[in-house]
Each structure stands twice: as C-alpha cells, then as structure tokens.
C-alpha cells in the first residue's frame, strides 16, 4: 500500500503523514517503510548540523505504520488517537537518508482500545522499540 492508499485509511496529511508504504502480513502484523529525506519539518531544529529524527516522531511513525491492521475500522471516518506508550527504548539514531523499517503487531484488543508492540530498524539494526495503545473514536466522539 502506497501513500495515496494510506491516505484513504489515515486522517494524517503532509507534513504529518510519516509512512511511505505499509503491508499487512499473513500473520496479521504490519510492516511499513519511511525514507528520511532530510527536509522534514522536525529536522530543522533537531539538531542544526547533526539532524536526527526525534523520539516523539519515531513513536508517531510506529503508530501510523499499524494503519493497515485497522483499515476496515478507520475508513468510516473514525479517528485513531494515542492513549499510551510503554517500555519505549531508543537504541540508535535515525538520520537523513535512512530507510526506516517499521514492524508492528497487535497484542491485545478491548475495542475501542488496541494495544500493540512496534520496532523501528535501519539496515537491520533496531533503533527503537516500544508498546503503544490507541483508541478508535467514532466520528461523533472526535468532535
């Protein structure tokens, strides 16, 4: 699934759409990719002369990559909102030119709450991992 197909699921738009492609795997997990171009808004001041992708942006990339697991629920105008992060660890810097591989899997469902685990890696090296949860708000709840 490319960016245009992702936009049919997620409400995010540039500059906050932070996944280039994503695929639903046979086991129900998702694998996504994002290429750090170097001109992203979050790199402008983080840090001048030595840009690295901020941790909070890595968390957002992780969550967005899970979108294909919830395509049927999100296409109806619902809004996915973060409800928590746990056990987040940063193990390596992500810099311009890096191709980030994002792997996410569902760990628990209590609709409208969903718990997942995700990992970001570059060239096979894990850069970030963590557990996260989000709720899918119906259109009337998000207003």
C-alpha positions in Angstrom: 0.0 0.0 0.0 1.5 3.4 -1.0 1.0 6.9 0.4 -2.2 7.6 -1.6 -3.8 4.3 -0.4 -2.7 5.1 3.2 -4.5 8.4 2.9 -7.7 6.5 2.3 -7.3 5.0 5.8 -5.5 7.5 8.0 -6.6 11.1 8.5 -3.0 12.3 8.6 -1.7 14.6 5.8 1.6 16.2 5.0 3.6 17.2 6.8 2.4 14.7 9.5 1.9 11.6 7.2 5.1 9.7 8.2 4.9 6.4 6.4 5.6 5.8 2.7 4.3 2.3 2.3 2.9 -0.4 4.5 1.9 -4.1 4.0 -0.4 -6.4 6.0 1.4 -9.6 6.6 -0.1 -13.1 6.6 0.2 -13.3 10.4 -1.8 -10.1 10.8 1.2 -7.9 11.6 2.2 -4.9 9.6 5.5 -3.9 8.0 5.9 -0.3 6.9 8.7 1.9 5.5 9.6 5.6 5.7 12.6 7.2 3.9 14.0 10.2 5.9 14.6 12.8 3.2 16.3 15.4 5.3 13.9 18.3 4.6 11.3 17.3 7.1 10.0 20.0 9.5 11.1 18.1 12.6 14.8 18.0 11.4 15.0 21.8 11.0 16.0 22.4 14.6 16.8 18.9 15.8 19.8 19.4 15.6 21.4 22.0 13.4 24.4 20.5 11.7 23.6 17.0 13.1 19.9 16.2 12.3 18.4 13.2 14.0 14.7 12.1 14.0 13.2 13.0 17.4 11.9 10.2 19.6 8.4 11.5 19.6 8.4 11.4 15.8 9.6 7.8 15.9 6.7 7.0 18.1 4.3 8.6 15.6 5.9 6.7 12.7 5.4 3.5 14.7 1.7 4.1 15.2 1.0 5.2 11.7 2.5 2.1 10.3 -0.1 0.0 12.0 -2.9 1.5 9.9 -3.5 -1.5 7.6 -4.5 -3.6 10.6 -7.4 -1.3 11.2 -8.3 -0.3 7.6 -11.9 -1.5 7.9 -12.5 0.5 11.1 -10.7 3.7 10.1 -12.2 4.1 6.6 -15.6 5.0 8.1 -14.4 8.4 9.3 -13.3 7.3 12.7 -10.3 8.9 14.4 -7.3 7.0 15.8 -5.8 8.7 18.9 -2.8 7.7 21.0 -3.8 6.6 24.6 -0.4 5.4 25.8 3.2 4.5 25.4 5.1 2.0 27.5 8.6 0.4 27.6 9.9 2.7 24.8 13.6 2.4 24.2 15.8 4.2 21.7 18.9 2.3 20.7 20.3 4.1 17.7 20.0 7.4 15.9 17.9 7.8 12.7 19.3 10.4 10.3 18.6 11.8 6.8 19.0 9.2 4.1 17.9 6.3 6.3 15.2 3.9 5.2 13.2 3.0 8.3 11.6 -0.4 8.5 8.6 -0.4 10.9 7.2 -3.7 12.3 4.0 -3.6 14.4 1.9 -6.3 15.8 -1.4 -6.4 17.8 -1.0 -7.7 21.4 -4.5 -7.1 22.9 -7.9 -5.8 21.8 -10.6 -4.3 24.1 -12.5 -2.2 21.5 -12.3 0.7 21.1 -8.8 0.3 22.8 -6.0 -1.5 21.0 -2.6 -2.5 22.3 0.4 -3.1 20.1 4.2 -3.6 20.0 6.4 -2.0 17.4 10.0 -1.8 16.4 11.9 0.6 14.1 15.1 -0.6 12.4 17.6 0.8 9.8 19.8 -1.7 7.8 18.7 -4.5 10.2 19.8 -2.6 13.3 17.0 -1.9 15.8 16.8 1.8 16.6 13.6 2.0 18.7 11.0 -0.4 20.2 8.0 0.0 22.4 4.5 -0.8 23.3 1.7 1.6 22.5 -2.1 1.8 22.6 -4.7 3.8 20.8 -8.4 4.2 20.7 -10.6 4.4 17.6 -13.1 7.2 18.2 -16.2 7.2 16.3 -16.8 10.4 14.2 -19.2 11.9 16.8 -16.7 11.3 19.7 -13.8 13.1 17.9 -15.7 16.4 17.6 
